[in-house]
Amino acid sequence: MALPSPLNRYLLLMAQEHLEFRLPEIKSLLSLFGGQFINSQETYGKSPFWILSIPSEDIARNLMKRTVCAKSIFELWGHGKSPEELYSSLKKYPVEKMVPFLHSDSTYKIKIHTFNKTLTQEEKVKRIDALEFLPFEGKVNLKKPQHVFSVLEDYGLDPNCIPENPHNIYFGRWIADGQRELIESYSVKKRHFIGNTSMDAGLSFIMANHGKVKENDIVFDPFVGTGGLLVASAHFGAYVYGTDIDYNTVHGLGKASRKNQKWRGPDENIRANLRQYGLEKYYLDVLVSDASKPSWRKGTYFDAIITDPPYGIRESTRRTGSQKEIPKGIEKCPESHVPVSLSYHLSDMFFDLLNFAAETLVLGGRLVYWLPVYTPEYTDEMVPWHPCLKLISNCEQKLSSHTSRRLITMEKVKKFENRDQYSHLLSDQSLPYQGHNSFREKYFSGVTKRIAKEEKPSQE
Ligand SMILES: C[S@@+](CC[C@H](N)C(=O)[O-])C[C@H]1O[C@@H](n2cnc3c(N)ncnc32)[C@H](O)[C@@H]1O
């Protein structure tokens, strides 16, 4: 594939939150909008400044209509490690590419953005004055300019060691901001219906982006809880559907999770949550159903499965069982087929989830889910796999000093055949994964605290 012209270079200003989730988000969104991820930088690491090549400004704008990890995007006109380098790079930028934004009928404004340092007003004005050599012919308008230009200075990541001069300086034409405001406007604090495990708004949008959710998709959450993940997918125009084993959650009954409120009110349910954001038309349904026993006819129904299965910490991992499955020695009820609750091992739950996704996703559809792990024992081999699903990304979010959860994104790359159902269970690769079963015990065992205590002196 031909590389895009080096002149289609853009500067992304990334938010300094959920660092590991940023690259997969940007890659997923670019591929959703027909752009390939082509880096113009050696590493994206922890820096908030990312240079990348994007084939067109339209793709850059589409990216910003979706991203919650990036704050803004700029068409990059120049870049250097010192003011002199920046100016000489700007002088090389073709005038014909600048002129449409600088002509005499236009209005403009120049902003100074610094990372890890604050400049005085005087210093900012100095930087603006130094750009006089650029062919600006329009009028300055600070309130409502047609074009906004930015100088962005990077003083590194260490707040305890701020250099005198920036490591990097960029100049670009502002194109668009990302969707950071969704984190506030969809905050669970202001949501009608919430539970103890309602997914944080920012992460819900990140998950929908990793899942490449788009308009008119059908998105399913088999462990739907209060529907936090459905809300994010519906915001991006997908029709949403969910199941949960808990009758009260699905019907919005029972005890409220909010302080100072005993019982859930009449409008505390998933449908009302969607209505709250003007998204009710995307509600398909939510059902009481056990994810270990999916009741679907064979077929490919979903464009994405986005879910947060229980880890057994704040909610139990359980599945329905029948009298026959109750271990010997435990007294049985007289009627047969009365569903009883059995514990649902994490490893079984994830195998079921992958198998279900492999069967019911459309080709190219994505499964996005959280995998809880005990960090001292974690290895990448533990991540469950399936012959029909390709691992796209695996990002860690720390929960405590020794536990974390990993956001796993997989894409269906092969049609499901009956022989795929158990093939991944037979391989040696499934063995390390059994370790997940003891996640709950390890979380509560105090091992975590003890190790942390033991480690402390050696760090001092
Ligand atoms: C981590 S919570 C999901 C929270 C959800 N993302 C939200 O925003 O509210 C996991 C959910 O899985 C449900 N669950 C547990 N075992 C299940 C099973 N076997 N089948 C379906 N749902 C199950 C629990 O009732 C709980 O609501």
The ligand as an SDF file (V2000), in Angstrom:
LIG
                    3D

 27 29  0  0  0  0  0  0  0  0999 V2000
  -20.1580   -6.4420   36.1660 C   0  0  0  0  0  0  0  0  0  0  0  0
  -21.8800   -6.5680   36.0930 S   0  0  0  0  0  0  0  0  0  0  0  0
  -22.2780   -5.7050   34.6180 C   0  0  0  0  0  0  0  0  0  0  0  0
  -22.4390   -4.2450   34.8450 C   0  0  0  0  0  0  0  0  0  0  0  0
  -22.9080   -3.5040   33.6390 C   0  0  0  0  0  0  0  0  0  0  0  0
  -21.8590   -3.3900   32.6480 N   0  0  0  0  0  0  0  0  0  0  0  0
  -23.4400   -2.1260   34.0310 C   0  0  0  0  0  0  0  0  0  0  0  0
  -22.9830   -1.1090   33.4480 O   0  0  0  0  0  0  0  0  0  0  0  0
  -24.2880   -2.0570   34.9050 O   0  0  0  0  0  0  0  0  0  0  0  0
  -22.1470   -8.2370   35.7030 C   0  0  0  0  0  0  0  0  0  0  0  0
  -23.5980   -8.6540   35.5870 C   0  0  0  0  0  0  0  0  0  0  0  0
  -23.6190  -10.0230   35.1890 O   0  0  0  0  0  0  0  0  0  0  0  0
  -24.7760  -10.6120   35.7560 C   0  0  0  0  0  0  0  0  0  0  0  0
  -24.5870  -12.0800   35.7350 N   0  0  0  0  0  0  0  0  0  0  0  0
  -23.9260  -12.8710   36.6310 C   0  0  0  0  0  0  0  0  0  0  0  0
  -23.9610  -14.1560   36.2130 N   0  0  0  0  0  0  0  0  0  0  0  0
  -24.6660  -14.1920   35.0550 C   0  0  0  0  0  0  0  0  0  0  0  0
  -25.0410  -15.2160   34.1360 C   0  0  0  0  0  0  0  0  0  0  0  0
  -24.7120  -16.5080   34.3540 N   0  0  0  0  0  0  0  0  0  0  0  0
  -25.7430  -14.8710   33.0280 N   0  0  0  0  0  0  0  0  0  0  0  0
  -26.0960  -13.5750   32.7810 C   0  0  0  0  0  0  0  0  0  0  0  0
  -25.7890  -12.5690   33.6390 N   0  0  0  0  0  0  0  0  0  0  0  0
  -25.0620  -12.8510   34.7260 C   0  0  0  0  0  0  0  0  0  0  0  0
  -24.8780   -9.9910   37.1360 C   0  0  0  0  0  0  0  0  0  0  0  0
  -26.2280  -10.0710   37.6030 O   0  0  0  0  0  0  0  0  0  0  0  0
  -24.4190   -8.5490   36.8650 C   0  0  0  0  0  0  0  0  0  0  0  0
  -25.5170   -7.7120   36.6290 O   0  0  0  0  0  0  0  0  0  0  0  0
  1  2  1  0
  2  3  1  0
  2 10  1  0
  3  4  1  0
  4  5  1  0
  5  6  1  0
  5  7  1  0
  7  8  2  0
  7  9  1  0
 10 11  1  0
 11 12  1  0
 11 26  1  0
 12 13  1  0
 13 14  1  0
 13 24  1  0
 14 15  1  0
 14 23  1  0
 15 16  2  0
 16 17  1  0
 17 18  1  0
 17 23  2  0
 18 19  1  0
 18 20  2  0
 20 21  1  0
 21 22  2  0
 22 23  1  0
 24 25  1  0
 24 26  1  0
 26 27  1  0
M  CHG  2   2   1   9  -1
M  END
$$$$
